[in-house]
Amino acid sequence: MGTIHRTGCVLCPQNCGLEVEIENNRIVKVRGDKGNVRSEGYVCRKGLNIANHQHNADRLKYPLKRVGDRFERISWEQAIDEIGGKIREIVDRYGPRSFAYMGGGGQGCHFEAAFGVRLLRGLGSRYHYSALAQEFSGMFWVNGRMHGRQTLFAEIDAEETDFLLVFGWNGMQSHQIPQAPRHLLRIAKDPDKSLVVIDPRLSETAKVANLHLAIRPGTDALLLRAMIAIILREGWENRDYIANHTTGLDAVRDLFADFDARAAVRTCNLDFDPVREVCRQFATRKSCLRYDLGLLMNRHSAVSSYLAVALQAICGRIGVRGGNVFHGQMMPLGSHSDERDPKTWRTVATNFFPVVGCFPPNAMPEEILSDHPERLRAVIVSGAHPLRSYADTTAYETAFKRLDLLVTAELALTETAVLSHYVLPSRSGYESWDGTFFPMTFPGIFFQMRRPIIEPDGEPLELGEIHLRLADRLGLIPPIPESLYKAAEEGHAAFGQALMDYAAREPAALAAMPFVLGKTLGRAKGSVHLAALWGMLQTAPKPLRKNSARAGFTPGLGMGEELYQKILDHPEGIWIGRLDPDRNLDEIRTEDGRINLVIPELRAELETLDAAHEEAALVPDPAFPFVLVAGRHFNMNANTLMRNPAWNAGKRDCTVLLHPADAEGLNVKDGQTVRVATEAGSVEIEAEVTETARKGHVVIPHGFGMVYDGKVHGANVNRLTKNTNRDWLGTPLHRYVPCRVEAV
């Protein structure tokens, strides 16, 4: 019998609570933690298989340096000294725009971002590339204009809603909210509630829904415009809510008043009467709207996000119980970045601006391959895997080979690491102190700080520690007196006072505070991430302090210390705050405190979003007659976090879904190998012939094609995604990729 530890899953943003049994320093058994107040014992098969993530043949143990066509083990001292020297040489010669950081913590380990971003800023660069700008740029950008902050997004109130409308979200498999399958089944089975799913294919969520509308691929925005037009024409809008909580409807009403909704619905391949009835129920019931990558990484991504928020607003469904509510946050997932500010950086070759402080990853290859004198020349990839996660693997391979310096800090020798000049081993989410800031609960605010439950093998470091050591080598940390180190050993009270005294007399201290905390308190605690948590709570923003007081924590100077100790005392996680559910609309940060329904930059695209224009735009290219969904959310993939294919042994985990009629036309049988080709490239993959697919529509999961223990498992769908198949925000249109399918 081993030792039971309470921790959390790191394989998706829900981070469900786990009870893990450790024996001989290995995970031997996993079950859901019923004491976790967020997940309440729920766990999917991904979480149950974390041993395959933690213990795998590709785990890195020591720093590596490329010498010719192979890697040599080197010491940490040599690695940090050489990498720091090369970064300094490149930045001094070519300027700060030549350096980029790609990271942020992924699905389970966010504390490294405080150190990675500070390292970037210390060198004068702003080029932070992150998955946040891979999938959600349209939604975040729209939030900034309509809600006043890009990180302020409204999630469904699943506990209270009576009518859940879903666009392009397969929650029965991908979650995205706590305990998603439990909520979806509860709503669908309740005779007083309804679940409506709008999705081109019969997804697992569509199967359990009360109504499935099989929309034509790529027409989500057109349908949303039609739905708003129907509601306004029928007079179903919530006039009191519009008058009290929104601004600008009169300025955009003409976009819907003369719109031919019947023609639009017909172009979406849907019948008008069921759509009209969905509109009536959404407008008149306690309803909410959930949309995901099926809409966000599709045609008209930003316009779709705008129309989704506008639909909720005119029906009075934002900031109210049972509708879409603003969740509390311990720490925002990113920063609010407005491209209208002249100080905002843009990429030099592609002219993209940041959203939530992050640049779109699929622009990076062009930024490296550019002839611009300030092109990217040095990149640190931290806890990310662009060669499998981001669009156009071939473009990335070409670009990375041109870099003067590529450093990868990772758990395993990934395909990205293989191309690097230096590879630095990081600790896993079960070997370090870490946590996430996914704000997905209401009205309570939840936080869990995972602690080390496994001793690392070799010399891996916390990712934050790696960034700290590089910052030290680069001279980005001001001199620290010995007295501050001693105070850190004495206790928090002595350290807090010594830190304030130090910051008062050292002007560079505040800008380098994560590093200062890491070097002093981090040394005393044996974890720079734990030191960062302490510092974060001492300087918690006013909204968190107010919400924490509402949850029972003592107001005043000691609140940060109380929160810190309570978090450490409860490895299963706790409620650290509580929003006032009756004043949720107070979270709006626009100048007038209202939801803004006018975004001038989207007007031209909205005006041409009609049946005639869409029919013309959707005519398939004869060379690529099918539409590929590049990425499928289901319980047999975990992005690139699960390298060992043993967790799916005996299952069909990487196939292309093909409708029987298409299979017959191609003379393809179930289980046969086919070739799928796009403008970016081609892959060979097993065909899965199924009625759940849509005719003319094929689906390939993401997170495969990795070389594990010397063998390739599955197909890498990003061989098929061209990095230039994207919208004006840089979002790759992974859910609408023209392709062809051929029997092999």
N, C-alpha and C positions, 0 to 999 in steps of 0.2 A: 504493500500500500504506500503510495507516494504522498506528497504534501499538496493540499488543495489551496489554490490562490484565486482571488477574485480579481478579474481584469476585464478587458473589453476587446472586441474584434477590431482588426485594423484593415479589413478587406473591403469595406464599403462605408459611406458616410454615416450610416446609422450607428456604427460602433456599439453593437448590442453587447450587453453585459454577459460575461462568461465566467464559469467556474472551471479552472484548468488544473488538472492533476499533473504534477511534475515528479518524475522518478528518474534518478540517475541523470539529472540535468536535461531531461527530455520530456516533451509533452506526450502523455500517454492516454489521456482521456479529457474530453471537453463536453460541457453541457451548458445550457442557458442558466444565467444567474437570476433567480426569482427575486433577489434582493435589490436588483438594479431597478430603480423607480421609473426609468425611461423605457426599458425593454421588457421588464416584468417576466423574465424567463424565456421570452421569445428568442429564437436563433435559427438561422437558415443553415443549409448544408455547407455554405462557405465557411461560416464561423466554426462549424464542427470539424472542419478540415484544416484549421490553422497550423497543425503540426507539419503539413506539407509545405507551408510557407516558411515556417521557422527553420525546419531541418531539411535542407536540400543540398544536393551535390555541388551546386554552383556557388555556395556561400563563400564570401571573401573573408580572409583572415588577416592579411598583411598588406601594407601599401605596395603597389606595383608600379614599375616604370617601364614604358615601352623602349626596347633596345632592338632596333631593326624590326624584324617581324615576330618578335616574341616579347614576353614580359619577364622582368627580373624583380625579385623581392628586394625592397629597400627599407630603411628605417623611417620612422615618422619624422625624425629630425631632417633627414636628407630630403624627404618628400616635401615637407613644408618649406624648407629653405629654397629648393629649386623651383617649386611652383610659385612661391611668393616673389622670387627674383624675376621669373619670366613674366608674371603679371605686371610687376612694376616697370619692367623694360618696355612692354607693349603699350601700357597706358601712358607712360612718359613720352614715348615716341609718336603714338598715333592719337592720343587723346582719350578721354573717358568713354566716348561712344564706341570704342573698339572692344569694350568688355561687356559681357552679359552674364546674368545669373538665371538659371532655369531651375525652379524648385518651388517649395512652399509647403511641403509636407504630405501631399497626396491625401489618402483616405484615412490615415490614422495617426500621423506624427507631425503636428503643426509647429512645434516649438522651434524647430530649426529655422523657420522663416524669419523670426526676429533677428537672428544672427546673420542669415544669408542676405537679407535685404539691407541690414546695416553695413555689411561688408561692401555691398554694391554701392551704397550711397557714400560710404567713406572714400571710395575711389572716384567719386564724382559722376558715376553713371546712374541712369534711371531705367536701364533695359532689363526689367524683370519679366521673364516669359513664364507663363503659368497656364495650367489646364483651365483655370477660371476664364481665360480669354480664348480657350479652344471651343467651349461648349455654350457658355452663357453670356457672351458679350452683348447680344441683342437685348436680352432680358435686363441685364445690369444697366446698360445705357438708357433704356426706356425708364427704368426705375429712377434714375437720376433726374430725368426731365419731369416725370409725372409725380414722384414722391419726394423729390428733393435730395435724395442720397442714393447712389448707385447700389449700396449694400442693403438698402431697405426694401425687401421684397416680402410680399404677402403670401403665406402658405395656407393650405386648407385647414380648417378647424374640423378635423375628422370626427372628433368626439361628439360634436353638436349638430353637424349638418344633416339635412333631410334629403338633399338632392346633390349628388356629386357628379359633375360633368368632367370628363377626362379627354384630353387631346394628346395622343402620341406618348402615353405613359403606360408602361407595363408593370404596374406596381406589384402584381402577384409574383413577379420575379425580381424586379430591380429595387424594390422598396422605395427609397428617397424620402419617406416619412417613417417614423418609428412604427414598427409592427404593422406595416402596410397590408400584408395579406389578411391579418385578423380584422382590420378595419373594413377592407373591401368586401370580405365575405359577410361581415355583420350588416353592412349597409345593403348589400344585394339581397340578403335573406329576410330583411325586415319589411313587412308589407306596407309600412308607413314611410319607407324611404326608397330611394331609387339611385341606381348606378348606371350612368350612360357613358359608353366608351366610343370615341371617334378615332378610328384607326384603320388604315388600309387593309390590314390582315386580321385574321382571327387570333389575336394574341391570347395568352393565358388569362389576362384581365378581361378581354372581350368575351371570353367563354363564360365567365361567371356573371357578366353584366346583365341588367334587366333589359337593356337595349344596346345593340351594337350597330353603329352607322359606319359602313365600310367605305370611307371616303377615298376619292381618287388621289393617288400619291401627288404631293406637291401643291394641293389646293386648300390647305388649312386656312391661310390668310383670306382667301376668297370666301370661304364659308363663314368665317368670323365677321367679315364685313356684311355679308347677307344677314346674319343673325341680328346684328345691331340694327340694320335697316328694318327688319321685320318687327323688332321690339318697339322701335320708335314709331313706326307706321301704325301699329296696333294700340299705341298708347300705354304699353305695359311698363314703361320706365318709372323709376321711383323719383317722382318730382321733388318731394321734400328733401331727400338725400342729395339730389343733384344741386338744389338751391343752397343747401347748408354746407356741403362738403366737397364740391367740385367747382372748377372754373373753366370756361372756354367752350362749353357744349354748343352754344349758338354759333361760334366761329367754325365749327366742324360739322354742324348738322347737315349742311348741303352735301357732304360726302355720302350721306345715307338717304337723304330725302327722295331723290330721284333715281335711286339705284335699283336696277332690275334684279331683285333677289331671286325670283323664280329661275331666271336664266343662269344665275350664278350657282344655285343649288344643283341645277341640271348639269352644269359643267363639272361639278364635284361628284357626279355619278350618284346622286342621292335623290330620293323622292321628297317633294316639297312638304307634304303634310306632316310626316314625322319630324322634320326639322322645325317646322312651325310649332309643333307641340312641345318639343324640347325647349324652344325659346320661351314659350308661355310658362312652362314649369320653372325654368331657371329664373325668370323675372318675378315670379309670384310666390315661390317657395323659399324656405331657408336653405339656400343653395351656395355652392362654392365650385371653383374651377381649378383643376390641376392639369398642368401641361408640362411636357418634358422634352427630351431630345428629338422626339418625332416631329415636334414643331420648331424647336430652337435651332436645330441643325438642318433645316429644310429651306426651301425657297421662301423669300420674303421674311427672313427670320426676325428682323427688328420690327417690321410692320406687324407681323403676327403677335409679337409681344405687346406692342402698343394696343392692338385691337382686343387682345385678351384682357388687359387692364381696363380698357374703355368699356368693354362688355360688363365687367364686374361693377365698375363705377356707376354706370347709368342704371343698373339694377339695384344699387345700394348694398353691394355685397362685400365691400372692403372695410375692415376694421370693426366688424360686427360678429357676434357669436354665430357659429354655424356657417359663416362665410369664409373669406380669406383674411387672415389676421397677421399682423406684424409680430414676429417673435422677438423675445428679448435676446440680448447677446452679451456674452461675457467679453468677447473681443470680435470686432467685425472681421469678416473673411478677407477683406481687402480695404483699400482706401478709396475715398470718393475722388475721382479724377475727371475734370471737365476740360474737354479739348478746346473750349472757347477761351480758356486762359492762355495768353500768349507765351507763358513760361512752360507750358506742357510740351514735353519732347514728342517727336514723331520719329518713326524709323526712316533712315536716310534713303533707302532704295524703294520702299513700298509706300511710304507716307502714312502708315497706320499710327493712330494715337492709342494711348492706353485706356482700358476700361477697368474699373476697380484697381487701378494702379498697375495693371498687367498688360503686356503686349501679346498679340496672337502668335502662338508657336509655329503655325504653318507659314508665317512670313520669314522665319529665321533663315531657311536655306538661301533665299534671295538676298538677305542682308549680309550673308557670308560671301556669296558668290558675286556680289556687286563689285564694280570697279571704283566705287566711291572712296575717296581717301580716308573717310572715317568708318569704313565698313567694319563689321564684326570680325575680330581676329582671335579673341580669347573667350571661352565659354566655360563656366562651371555648371555642370549638371548635378543637381543634388536631390537624391531620392526621386528621380524621374527617369522615364525611359522613352525618349522621343522616337527612337527607331522602331518602336512598336505601338506607341500611344498616339502619335501625331500623324497628320496627313503626309503622304508621299515619302515613303521610306527611301525610295531611290534618290530623291532630291536631297534628303538628309545625308545619306551616305556620301554623295558627291560633295556636299558642302562641308561636312565634318572633316573630310580628308584635306580640305584646303586651309583649315584653321592653323594658326601658329601654335595654339595651345588649347587642348580639350582635356578637362579634368572631370572625372565622374566619381562621385561619392555615393556608394550604393551598398546594398546587402549582398548582391550576387554579381557574378561576372556576366552581365547582360550584353546584349548585342551592341548597345551604346557604349558600354565599358570597353568592349573589344576594340573599338575604333579610337580609344582615348590614348593620350600621351601618358597620363597618370591615372591610376585607379586607387581610390581610397576606401577602405572598408568601414562601413558604418554599422552601428548596433541596430538591432531590430526593435520593433515596438514592445518586445517582451524582454529586452536586455537593457532598457533605458527608461528613465522617467519621461513620460510624454502624454499628450492628450490632443484633442481637436476642439475647434470652435464652430462646429456646424450648429447653427441656431435653429433647431427644428422642433421645439416644444412650446406649448402655450397652455395656460398662462405662466407656468413654472419655467424657470431657466435652469437647465441641468449642466453639470460639469463633472467629469471623471478624470482624474490624473492617474494614469497607469504607472505602476512601479516595476522595477526589474524583478522578474520571477525566474530568469534563466541566466546563468553565468556565461558570458560570451567566450567563444573559442577563438584563440589567437589574440589579435590586438585591435579589434574594431573600437571606434570611438562614437560617442553621440554626435550626430550631425552638427549640432550647435557648437560642440567642442572643436570640430574640424574647422568651421568658419572662424572661431575665435583664434585658433592658432595661426591661421593665415593672416587675420587682421593684425595680430601681434608682430608677425614677420614683416608686414607691410608698413608698420609704424602708425597704425590707425588708432592705437590705444594710448591715451596720455599717461605720463608717469604716475604710478600708484604708490603711495607711501606704505611703508611696512606696518604702520599703525592700523591701516584699514584691513590688512590681512589678519592682524591679531584680533581686531574687533569682531571679524567674522567668526573666529573661533570661540569668542566669548558668548555670543548669543545675539538674537535679533535686535534687542533693545540697544545694546552697545553698538552694534553694526549700523543700525538705522541712524543713530546720532552721528557716528563717525562719517557715514556716507553723505549726510547733509552738509557737514562741515567741509568735507573734501569737494563736493560739488560747488559749494559757494566760492571756493578759492581757485578752482580749476575750471576755466571757461570751456574746455573741450570735453568735460566729463559727461554732460547731458547727451551730446550727440553720440557718444560711445558707450552709453549706459549698459546695454546688454553685455558688452564685452567686459566692462568694469565689474558688473555683478558676477559674470561667469568666472573671472580670474580670482575673485576674492571669496564671495559667498559660495560660488560653485566649487572652489577647491575645498572649502570646509565641509560641504555637503556631499562631495563626490559626484556632482551632477550640475552642469551648467543650465540644463533645462529646469531643474528644480529651483535654482537661483532665479531664473527668469520668471517663474511662477510667483515667487515671493515678491519680486520687484513689481510685477504687473498688478498684484493685488494691493500693494501699498499706494499705487498711483491710479487706482481704479477710477474711471470716469464717473461723473455725477449720476447719470442714469442708472448705472449698475449699482451704485451705493444706495440709491433710492429704492431700487427693486430688491436689493438684498435686505434692506431694513423691513420692507413689506413681508419678506420671507422669515423674519424673526431674528436677523442679525442685529447686533447693537450698533446704532449710529455713532459716528465719531471717529477719532483718529485710530482707535484700536480695531476698527472693522476689518481692515486688510489682514491683520494678524489672526483675527478670529476665523475669517474665511479660509486662510491658508491652513490653519491647524485642523479645521473641520474637514477640509478636502483630504488632508493626509490621514485623518482618522477613519475615513470611509473609502477604502479602495474600490468599493462598488459604485461610487459616485453619489452625488447629493443634489438637491435643489439649492442653488446658490442665490436665487432671486425669484421674484414673482411680479409679473406685470399686473396692472389694474385692467381687467378685461372690459370694464365699462368705459375706459378712456383710451382705447387702443388707437383711435385716430389722432391722438396727441403725438404719436410717433412721426407723423408727416413733417417733413422738413422743408417744404417749399416756402417761399417768402410770405404767402398769404395763409399758409397752413391748410391748403386745400389740394385735392388731387387735380393736377393740371392736365386738361384734355387736348391741349394744343402743342404739337411738336412740328414746327414749320419744315424741318428737314425731311419729314416723311410725307409731306403733302403730295408731291409730284408722283411718288410711287403709289400712294393710295388712290389718286385720281385715275390711274391707268389699270387699277386692279379690278377688272370686270370680266364678264364671261368671254367677250370677244377677244380681248388681249390674251387671256389665259389659254383659250383654245388654240390660238396661234403659237403661243410659247411652249405648249405641251406636246406639239407634234413631234414624235420621236425621230431621232436621227437614224436613217436606215442602217448605218454602220453599228449603232448601239441601240437596238430596239427595246431593251429591257431597262427597268429602273432598279438599281441596286440600293438596298439599305445596308450601308457599311457600318455595322455595329448592331448587335442584338443583345438586349438585356435579358439574361436568363441565368438560372442558378448553376450553370456549369462554366461560367467565366468570372474572373475577378480582376478585370483590367490586365495588367502585367504582373500583378503581385503574387500570383500562384504559378511558379515555373514548373513545378513537378507534376507531370500529367497523371501520376498515380492517383490523385484525388478524384479523377474521373474514370478510373479503370472500369472497363466494361460498358461505358456509356458513349453515345454518339454526340460528342461534345463540339465538333467543328465540322459542320456541314453547310451546304447552301440549300435553303428552303426553296422549293420549286413547285408550282401548281401542277396538278396532274395534266391539265390541258396543254400547258407549255412543255411538260416532259414528253407527252405524246408527239407534239409537233417537232421536237428535237430528237425524237427516237432515243430517249434516255430513260433508263430504268432506275428505280430506287436503289441506292447503294453504288451506282456507277460513278466513275470519276468524270468530271466535266471540267472544261476550261472556262473561266470567267475573265473577260478582258474589258478594259476601259482605256481611256486616253493615257492613263498613267502607267499601265502595265497589265500583266495577267497572272493568275494563279490557277493551280489545279486543286480541286477539292471534291469531296464526296457529295453527290446529290441526295437530298432527302425530299422525296416526293410526298407532298402533304396538302390536304384540303385547307389547312390553316393559312397557306400562302395565298396571295392574290395573283390572278392571271396577269402576266407581264411585269411582275414585281418579285424580285429575289432578295433573300436576306442572308448575310454572312455575319457571324459573331466577331467581336473584337477580342483582343487578348490572347491570340494564338500565333503560331508561326515562330515560336521561341525555340532556340537551340538549347535543349536541356541534356546535360550529361553527354554531349556530343551528338544528339539526335534531334531533328526537327519534328515538332509535334504540331499538326494542324497548319492552316493557311494564314498568312499575315494579310489581313484585309487592307492594311494601309499601303500595300503594293498597288492597290487599285484606286486610291484616293489621290487625285492630283491636287497639289497644294494651291493652285490658282483657281480651283473650283470652289469659290468662297464669295461671301458677300462683302459689302463695303466696310464692314467692321473687322473683317479678317476671319469670320466664322466659316469653317469648312462645311460645305453642304453635304455631310455624310449620309443624310437620309434621302438624298436625291442625286444618285450618281448614274448617268447613262452607261449602259454596259451591253455586252452580248454574251451569250452562253452557247458553248459548243460541246458536243460529245467528244471525248478523247478516245 
